[in-house]
């Protein structure tokens, strides 16, 4: 973790000590600190991957994601195949 990252975390903890994770994420997105476009991609990819882990066929899961997120199948496909660098890391 870089000094910048550590300092930002410390500053956010000092400024918003009582916010839930959801409220803190919303605040950071509103400030433009978190890239909302990448968050949308991450949400779609993870949602599809979870369906696949539970036995759904990938294409069916992608169609369901398009319905769930009210977006086009092409957008879901782009999220799944074009954005390879957006994922949850362990």
Rosetta constraint file for C-alpha pairs under 8 A:
AtomPair CA 1 CA 5 HARMONIC 6.21 0.50
AtomPair CA 1 CA 6 HARMONIC 6.68 0.50
AtomPair CA 2 CA 6 HARMONIC 6.26 0.50
AtomPair CA 3 CA 7 HARMONIC 6.01 0.50
AtomPair CA 4 CA 8 HARMONIC 6.07 0.50
AtomPair CA 5 CA 9 HARMONIC 6.17 0.50
AtomPair CA 6 CA 10 HARMONIC 6.19 0.50
AtomPair CA 7 CA 11 HARMONIC 6.09 0.50
AtomPair CA 8 CA 12 HARMONIC 6.11 0.50
AtomPair CA 9 CA 13 HARMONIC 6.09 0.50
AtomPair CA 10 CA 14 HARMONIC 6.21 0.50
AtomPair CA 11 CA 15 HARMONIC 6.13 0.50
AtomPair CA 12 CA 16 HARMONIC 5.82 0.50
AtomPair CA 12 CA 17 HARMONIC 7.68 0.50
AtomPair CA 13 CA 17 HARMONIC 5.13 0.50
AtomPair CA 16 CA 24 HARMONIC 7.48 0.50
AtomPair CA 19 CA 23 HARMONIC 5.79 0.50
AtomPair CA 19 CA 24 HARMONIC 5.69 0.50
AtomPair CA 20 CA 24 HARMONIC 6.03 0.50
AtomPair CA 21 CA 25 HARMONIC 6.03 0.50
AtomPair CA 22 CA 26 HARMONIC 6.20 0.50
AtomPair CA 23 CA 27 HARMONIC 6.10 0.50
AtomPair CA 24 CA 28 HARMONIC 6.20 0.50
AtomPair CA 25 CA 29 HARMONIC 6.11 0.50
AtomPair CA 25 CA 34 HARMONIC 7.91 0.50
AtomPair CA 26 CA 30 HARMONIC 6.07 0.50
AtomPair CA 27 CA 31 HARMONIC 6.24 0.50
AtomPair CA 28 CA 32 HARMONIC 6.27 0.50
AtomPair CA 28 CA 33 HARMONIC 5.31 0.50
AtomPair CA 28 CA 34 HARMONIC 5.82 0.50
AtomPair CA 29 CA 33 HARMONIC 5.86 0.50
AtomPair CA 29 CA 34 HARMONIC 4.90 0.50
AtomPair CA 29 CA 35 HARMONIC 6.83 0.50
AtomPair CA 29 CA 36 HARMONIC 6.29 0.50
AtomPair CA 32 CA 36 HARMONIC 7.91 0.50
AtomPair CA 34 CA 39 HARMONIC 7.92 0.50
AtomPair CA 35 CA 39 HARMONIC 6.43 0.50
AtomPair CA 36 CA 40 HARMONIC 6.23 0.50
AtomPair CA 37 CA 41 HARMONIC 6.44 0.50
AtomPair CA 38 CA 42 HARMONIC 6.10 0.50
AtomPair CA 38 CA 86 HARMONIC 6.98 0.50
AtomPair CA 39 CA 43 HARMONIC 6.09 0.50
AtomPair CA 40 CA 44 HARMONIC 6.28 0.50
AtomPair CA 41 CA 45 HARMONIC 6.13 0.50
AtomPair CA 41 CA 79 HARMONIC 5.40 0.50
AtomPair CA 41 CA 83 HARMONIC 7.71 0.50
AtomPair CA 41 CA 86 HARMONIC 7.18 0.50
AtomPair CA 42 CA 46 HARMONIC 5.98 0.50
AtomPair CA 42 CA 79 HARMONIC 7.86 0.50
AtomPair CA 42 CA 86 HARMONIC 6.04 0.50
AtomPair CA 42 CA 87 HARMONIC 5.95 0.50
AtomPair CA 42 CA 88 HARMONIC 7.55 0.50
AtomPair CA 43 CA 47 HARMONIC 6.01 0.50
AtomPair CA 44 CA 48 HARMONIC 6.22 0.50
AtomPair CA 44 CA 65 HARMONIC 6.73 0.50
AtomPair CA 44 CA 69 HARMONIC 7.74 0.50
AtomPair CA 44 CA 76 HARMONIC 6.73 0.50
AtomPair CA 44 CA 79 HARMONIC 6.86 0.50
AtomPair CA 44 CA 80 HARMONIC 7.90 0.50
AtomPair CA 45 CA 49 HARMONIC 6.10 0.50
AtomPair CA 45 CA 76 HARMONIC 7.80 0.50
AtomPair CA 45 CA 79 HARMONIC 6.29 0.50
AtomPair CA 45 CA 80 HARMONIC 5.73 0.50
AtomPair CA 45 CA 87 HARMONIC 7.61 0.50
AtomPair CA 46 CA 50 HARMONIC 6.06 0.50
AtomPair CA 46 CA 87 HARMONIC 7.66 0.50
AtomPair CA 47 CA 51 HARMONIC 6.48 0.50
AtomPair CA 47 CA 65 HARMONIC 7.11 0.50
AtomPair CA 48 CA 52 HARMONIC 6.29 0.50
AtomPair CA 48 CA 58 HARMONIC 7.24 0.50
AtomPair CA 48 CA 61 HARMONIC 5.42 0.50
AtomPair CA 48 CA 62 HARMONIC 5.98 0.50
AtomPair CA 48 CA 65 HARMONIC 6.45 0.50
AtomPair CA 49 CA 53 HARMONIC 6.14 0.50
AtomPair CA 49 CA 58 HARMONIC 7.94 0.50
AtomPair CA 50 CA 54 HARMONIC 6.40 0.50
AtomPair CA 51 CA 55 HARMONIC 6.63 0.50
AtomPair CA 51 CA 56 HARMONIC 5.42 0.50
AtomPair CA 51 CA 58 HARMONIC 7.90 0.50
AtomPair CA 51 CA 61 HARMONIC 5.98 0.50
AtomPair CA 52 CA 56 HARMONIC 4.57 0.50
AtomPair CA 52 CA 57 HARMONIC 5.94 0.50
AtomPair CA 52 CA 58 HARMONIC 5.78 0.50
AtomPair CA 52 CA 61 HARMONIC 6.65 0.50
AtomPair CA 56 CA 60 HARMONIC 6.69 0.50
AtomPair CA 56 CA 61 HARMONIC 6.05 0.50
AtomPair CA 57 CA 61 HARMONIC 6.09 0.50
AtomPair CA 58 CA 62 HARMONIC 6.12 0.50
AtomPair CA 59 CA 63 HARMONIC 6.29 0.50
AtomPair CA 60 CA 64 HARMONIC 6.21 0.50
AtomPair CA 61 CA 65 HARMONIC 6.10 0.50
AtomPair CA 62 CA 66 HARMONIC 6.32 0.50
AtomPair CA 62 CA 73 HARMONIC 6.90 0.50
AtomPair CA 62 CA 76 HARMONIC 6.25 0.50
AtomPair CA 62 CA 77 HARMONIC 7.16 0.50
AtomPair CA 63 CA 67 HARMONIC 6.51 0.50
AtomPair CA 63 CA 73 HARMONIC 6.06 0.50
AtomPair CA 64 CA 68 HARMONIC 6.02 0.50
AtomPair CA 65 CA 69 HARMONIC 5.87 0.50
AtomPair CA 65 CA 70 HARMONIC 7.95 0.50
AtomPair CA 65 CA 73 HARMONIC 7.93 0.50
AtomPair CA 65 CA 76 HARMONIC 6.98 0.50
AtomPair CA 66 CA 70 HARMONIC 5.62 0.50
AtomPair CA 66 CA 71 HARMONIC 4.96 0.50
AtomPair CA 66 CA 72 HARMONIC 5.44 0.50
AtomPair CA 66 CA 73 HARMONIC 5.21 0.50
AtomPair CA 66 CA 75 HARMONIC 7.78 0.50
AtomPair CA 66 CA 76 HARMONIC 6.23 0.50
AtomPair CA 67 CA 71 HARMONIC 6.66 0.50
AtomPair CA 67 CA 72 HARMONIC 7.93 0.50
AtomPair CA 71 CA 75 HARMONIC 6.59 0.50
AtomPair CA 71 CA 76 HARMONIC 7.53 0.50
AtomPair CA 72 CA 76 HARMONIC 6.65 0.50
AtomPair CA 73 CA 77 HARMONIC 6.10 0.50
AtomPair CA 74 CA 78 HARMONIC 6.06 0.50
AtomPair CA 75 CA 79 HARMONIC 6.20 0.50
AtomPair CA 76 CA 80 HARMONIC 6.20 0.50
AtomPair CA 77 CA 81 HARMONIC 6.05 0.50
AtomPair CA 77 CA 82 HARMONIC 7.72 0.50
AtomPair CA 78 CA 82 HARMONIC 4.97 0.50
AtomPair CA 78 CA 83 HARMONIC 6.90 0.50
AtomPair CA 79 CA 83 HARMONIC 5.53 0.50
AtomPair CA 80 CA 84 HARMONIC 7.39 0.50
